[in-house]
Amino acid sequence: MKAGKYLGEVRGELRKATWPWDPKEKGVKKYKQLIDSTVVVLIAMVLLGAFVATVDFAMRQAMNFLTTGF
């Protein structure tokens, strides 16, 4: 009985949620906002990864320079 009430409440809350797609559109156009957001996240991940790798490389070179002598 508790599980049925819980599932009913979950279904009600999911109906209130806004989803990142337009239910009126068909095909890939339906998911335009979802695809755009995914692309933004992927680009941000690549840029952040490149930044971290660059800083790591620079710090490693600086530490090698400082520890091996001038």
C-alpha angles and dihedrals in degrees: 000000000000091000092054092050090047093051091048091053091047091052090050093050092048090055089055093051123098113231126209094244137070111244091202094062126081131222123352092342087070090067099042095120091045093049092046092051091048092051091050091051093048092050091048090051092051093048093047091047091051091049093050092046091050094049091046092051092048093048092047091052091048092050091048090050093048096045099043094048135250 
